[in-house]
Amino acid sequence: MHYYTIRNRADGRSAEILLYGQIGTGPLSEGTGAKQFAQDLKALGNIESLTVRINSPGGSVFEGTAIYSQLRTHKARKTVYVDGIAASIASLIAMAGDKVVMPGNSMMMIHDPSALTVGTSGDMRKMAEALDKIKVAMMEAYREKTKLSTSELSHLMSEETWMTAEEAKQKGFCDEVTAPVQVTACYGKACALQYRNAPQKLHRAAFAETGGTDPRTLFDIEIDRLMCTGLSEGEAVRRVVRENPKAHEQYLSFLKSASAKDPIRWKAYQHYLSTTRNELKRRTVWI
């Protein structure tokens, strides 16, 4: 199953590509998706214009880089529309456009490339070197579009920078901002835990099906997110309580009524309390 759709238009001189969802066919795909993409792109023939619509949280840096290169070198005039979100490697693909258009409610994110590696210390070093080289190549693609300096781009990537459409235009990542459109950003639970600086509206929407406004859910989600950035469980809980003591009190109230039905959750939260008691007891009401 493809993560993209390519279709020729009736006039025979133009085509449209939809990149919706995670880039890549899977962790072990070894670029098979990009290979098929290249074949499908070539099959379009000698077209004059190409519309690329993106709504993606990112995915495989290797497949995304290959797709960017294939689009960038294609002879057709390319217009990229960010229909919802172009994050991570999807933002690089967007740079292949001769013109990049973002509705007012869309977003773009750039960050350092990352990868999972299993093996020896030598394998780890090789992957680190590969990621450094990929970052240099990505910065060149961003620099070609934005005209920003390499040092500024490196900083923006290292900080995992999220941009509204207007911010992306100001920095040169897009050329035109249009009226907002009703498209849901492609951003799921895995992204909410992976990306450390994602806007809260995306973070909460990713968990809406589990009760995005439930203080129990928001408390747990924020702790998980902070732990993914390297904080210990205790440090994560302390930060959440410091920043939102009211939500923590609501959480405690929920536990008081739900502990009989949810003993596992109650036991887990008792662990939270035991690791943070000195920090929390001055700030909250104990039950």
N, C-alpha and C positions, 0 to 999 in steps of 0.2 A: 504493500500500500504506500503510495507516494505522499509526501508532505507538501506537494505542490501540484498545481494544475496548469497546463499550458494549452491554449486553444487559439487557433487561427480565426481571424474575423472574416466575414463574408466577402470583403473587398479584395482579399488575397494579398494586400500590401501591409497589413498590420496584424498584430497578435497581442494577446494578454496573458500574463503569468500571475497566478495567485500563489503566494507563499504564506500560508496560514498554518500556524502551529509550530511545533518543535522542528528545527532544522536537523535533518539526519534520519536515517532509517533505523538507527539503533546503535548501542555502544560498540557492537562488533561488526558494524557495516563496512568498515575499511574503505569508505568513500564510494560504495556502490550507488548510493543515491545521487551523488554528484556525477558519476559516470552516466547514469541514465538521464540525468538532467541535460548533460551535454548532447546526448543523442537526440533527445526530444527538441532541444533548442535548434539543433542543426536541421531537423526535419521540417522546421517552419519555412525553410527556403529563403529566398532573397527578399525579405520583408523590409519596409522602409521605416516603420515605427513600431515600438514595443512598449506596452504599458505593464509595469510591474507593481502589483498591489501586495503590501506586506502587513501582516498582523502576527508577529512572532516574538516569543520571549528569548529566542536564541537557540542554541543547540551545539552541534558539532562544529568546533572551530575549523577543522580540516575540510569538512564538506562545505561549510559556509565560505571559506576562503576560495575554494575552487569555483563555487558558483559565482562569487564576485568577479573573479578573473574572466570567467566565460561571458558574463554579461558586459563587463567593461570593454572587452575587445570586440564585441558584436558590432557590426556596422550600422545597425538600425539606430534611429534616435530613440533614446530611452527616457521615459517619464516614470518616476517612482512615486507611488502614493503610500504613505504610512496610514493605513486605515484605522489602526488602533494603537499598536505599540511596535517599535522596532528596537529590541534590546539585544545587548551582547553582540553575537556574530551577525544577527539580523540587521543591526545598524551598519555594519560594514557592507553588507549586500546593498543596502540603500544607497551607498556612496557610488555605486555603479551608474546611477542615473545621470543623464545630462541635466535633468531638472528633477528636484525632489520637492514634493508637495505634502504638507502635513495639515490636516484639519486642526482647528483650534483646541480640540480635546484629546489629541493624540500625544504620544510621548516617545522619546528616544533615550536610550541608555548606552554608554560606552564604558568598558572596563578592561582590565588586563585579562588576557586569555588564561584559561585554566584547563587542567586535564587530570585524569586519574591514571596512575601508573602502578603496576604490580611487578616487583622484581628486585634486583639487587640495588646497592647504592649506586653502582655504575649506571643502571637503567634510570634511576631517579635523576642523576646528573645530566644524562642525555636528554631526558624530557625537559628539565629546567632550561637547558641550552636551546632546545627546540622552541620552547615557549617564548624565550627572550627574542629569538629570531622572528617568530610570528608577530610579536608585539611591534617590532621594528617595521615589518611589512604592513601591519594594520595602520600604524601611525602614518606611513607614507600615503596610504589610501585616504585617510582622513585629512592629511595635510593638503593633498592635491585638491580636495573639495573645499576645505574651509580656509586654506591659506594660513592657518594658525601655526605657530612655531612648534618644533618637535618637543621642546621642553614643556610647553603648555599642554600639548596633547598627552604627553606622558603623565603629567600630573592629573589631568582629567580622567584618564583611564585608571590610574592607581587609586583614585578616590571613588571609583564607581559612580560616575556622574549621570544623574537623571535630568532630562531636559524637557520642559514643555515645548510646544510647537514654537512659541515666540522666542524662547531661550535658544532653541536649536537654530532658528533663523539668525538671531543675533550673533551666534558663534560661527555661522556659515555652514552648518550641517544640512540646512534645507533652504530652498529658494523662495517658497511661497507658503503662506498660511491662509487656509480657507475656512469657511464656516464649519462649526462642529458637526459631526455626523453621528448617527446612532449605531455605533458598532462597539461591541464588548471587546475590551483588550484581551488578547490571548495571554493570560497570566494565571497559572495554577498554583496549587499548594506547594509543589516542589520549588517553584521560583520564589515563592514567598519566604521559604526557609533558606534558599541559596543566596539571594541578593540582600546585602546588608543595608543598603540605603534606599530601598524602594519606597515610594510615597505610600503613606498609610492607607489612602483610598484604594490602592491596588492590593496592598497587604490584606486589608479586611475583606475586600471583594473576593479574594481567592478562597476564603473560608466561609463565604456567605451561606453555602449549603449546610454548614454545620452550626450556623447561628452566629453570623458575623457581629451582631450587636450584643451578644450574651457576654457579660463580664467574665464568666468562667472561661469561655473560648478565647477572648482577647488576651486574658492574663496568660494562659498557657501558650498561645501563639507567640506572644512577645518574648516570653522566656525562651522558647525554642529558637526564635530568630537570634536573640542575643548569644545563646550558646553556640550557634553556628558561626558566630564571629570570633569565637575563641574564649569567651568568658566561661568561668565555671558556673555550675548551677546556682550556687550561693550568690555569686556576684550578679548573675542575671536577675535573680529574685530581688536582691537589694536594690538594683537600679530601677526595676519596674515599680517597686513600692515607693521609692523616693519620688519618682516622676508622677505617679498617679495613685496616691494613698486611698482616694475614694473608691477607685476600681477594686483595690485590694480588699477594702471593707465589704464591698458588694460580693466579692468572691468568697469571703469568709461566711457571709450570710447564706450564700447558696450552699456551701458545704454543710452548714449546720442543718439545713433541711434535706439535703440529698445524701448525707453520709450513710443512712440506713439502706438506701437503694444502690449506692455506689461505693462499697467498702474499699475497692482497689484505688479509686481516685482519692478517697479520704486518707488512706495509708500513704500514698505518694505525697500528698500535700503535707502530712505530718513530717515527712522527710524534709520538705522545703522549710518548714518552720524550725526544725532542729538545726538546720545548717545556717539559719539566719536569725535566730532568736534575739541575740543581743542587739542587732540592727533594727529589728522590727518592733520590739516590745514597747518602744517609746512612741511608736507611730500608729498603732492599730489597736483595736479592741479584741482581746483574746476570748475564745469560747471554750 
